[in-house]
């Protein structure tokens, strides 16, 4: 059961990441006017770097039960619990709890902690 919870956290993490990336492109950068164009490109790439990093974290959460190392499992869960926890807190504070992102990231933290 622990393994399924951890893998579920990974799947949710990947879904949250993909939603983050798509909404960023369709809702934020589609309307934003940033000059010069190089700065706009830089902001888009930095924004999407978070998307890619979170997808990588989701893959690690899915793979953690398959590793033969309890230490690796614990470090992966602890590290990504902090990463998604801080992101959830920042999202909640920045949006005054009106955005669903903090709830989705909190689900990742809860599932990962349960699968620890």
C-alpha positions as CSV (number, residue, x, y, z in Angstrom):
1,X,0.0,0.0,0.0
2,X,2.9,2.4,0.8
3,X,4.3,1.9,-2.7
4,X,0.9,2.7,-4.3
5,X,0.6,5.9,-2.3
6,X,4.1,7.0,-3.3
7,X,3.4,6.2,-6.9
8,X,0.1,8.0,-6.7
9,X,2.0,11.0,-5.4
10,X,4.2,10.8,-8.5
11,X,1.3,10.6,-10.9
12,X,-0.4,13.6,-9.2
13,X,2.9,15.5,-9.3
14,X,3.2,15.0,-13.0
15,X,-0.4,16.0,-13.6
16,X,0.0,19.1,-11.5
17,X,3.2,19.9,-13.4
18,X,1.6,19.5,-16.8
19,X,-1.4,21.7,-15.8
20,X,1.1,24.3,-14.5
21,X,2.9,24.3,-17.8
22,X,-0.2,24.5,-20.0
23,X,-2.0,27.2,-17.9
24,X,1.2,29.2,-17.9
25,X,1.4,29.2,-21.7
26,X,-2.3,29.7,-22.3
27,X,-3.3,32.0,-19.5
28,X,-0.3,33.9,-18.4
29,X,2.1,34.3,-21.3
30,X,-0.6,34.5,-23.9
31,X,-1.8,37.8,-22.4
32,X,1.4,39.2,-20.9
33,X,3.3,41.9,-22.6
34,X,6.9,41.8,-21.7
35,X,9.5,43.8,-23.5
36,X,12.1,43.2,-24.9
37,X,11.2,39.9,-26.5
38,X,14.4,38.3,-25.1
39,X,13.2,39.0,-21.6
40,X,9.8,37.5,-22.4
41,X,11.6,34.3,-23.7
42,X,13.7,34.1,-20.6
43,X,10.7,34.4,-18.3
44,X,8.9,31.7,-20.2
45,X,11.8,29.4,-20.1
46,X,12.4,29.9,-16.4
47,X,8.7,29.4,-15.7
48,X,8.8,26.1,-17.6
49,X,11.9,25.0,-15.9
50,X,9.7,24.5,-12.8
51,X,7.4,22.4,-14.8
52,X,10.2,20.2,-16.0
53,X,11.7,19.9,-12.5
54,X,8.3,18.9,-11.0
55,X,7.8,16.3,-13.7
56,X,11.3,14.9,-12.8
57,X,10.2,14.8,-9.1
58,X,7.0,12.9,-10.1
59,X,9.1,10.4,-12.0
60,X,11.3,9.9,-8.9
61,X,8.3,9.4,-6.7
62,X,7.0,6.7,-9.1
63,X,10.4,5.0,-9.3
64,X,11.2,5.2,-5.6
65,X,9.4,2.0,-4.6
66,X,11.3,0.1,-7.3
67,X,14.6,1.0,-5.9
68,X,16.3,-1.5,-3.6
69,X,17.3,1.2,-1.2
70,X,15.2,2.5,1.7
71,X,17.6,5.4,2.1
72,X,17.0,6.5,-1.4
73,X,13.2,6.2,-0.9
74,X,13.4,8.3,2.2
75,X,15.6,11.0,0.7
76,X,13.4,11.2,-2.4
77,X,10.2,11.5,-0.3
78,X,11.7,14.0,2.1
79,X,13.2,16.2,-0.6
80,X,10.2,16.3,-2.8
81,X,7.9,16.7,0.2
82,X,9.8,19.9,1.0
83,X,9.8,21.1,-2.6
84,X,6.1,20.6,-3.2
85,X,5.3,21.8,0.3
86,X,7.1,25.1,-0.1
87,X,5.5,25.5,-3.6
88,X,2.0,24.8,-2.1
89,X,2.6,27.3,0.7
90,X,3.9,30.0,-1.7
91,X,0.9,29.4,-4.1
92,X,-1.6,29.6,-1.2
93,X,-0.1,32.8,0.2
94,X,0.4,34.5,-3.2
95,X,-3.2,33.7,-4.3
96,X,-4.8,34.1,-0.9
97,X,-6.0,30.5,-1.1
98,X,-8.1,31.2,-4.2
99,X,-6.1,29.1,-6.7
100,X,-6.4,25.3,-6.8
101,X,-2.7,24.8,-7.3
102,X,-1.9,24.8,-3.6
103,X,-4.5,22.1,-2.9
104,X,-3.1,19.9,-5.7
105,X,0.5,20.2,-4.5
106,X,-0.7,19.5,-0.9
107,X,-2.2,16.2,-2.2
108,X,1.3,15.3,-3.5
109,X,2.8,16.1,-0.1
110,X,0.1,14.1,1.7
111,X,0.4,11.0,-0.5
112,X,4.2,11.1,-0.4
113,X,4.2,11.4,3.4
114,X,1.7,8.5,3.6
115,X,3.9,6.4,1.4
116,X,7.1,7.3,3.3
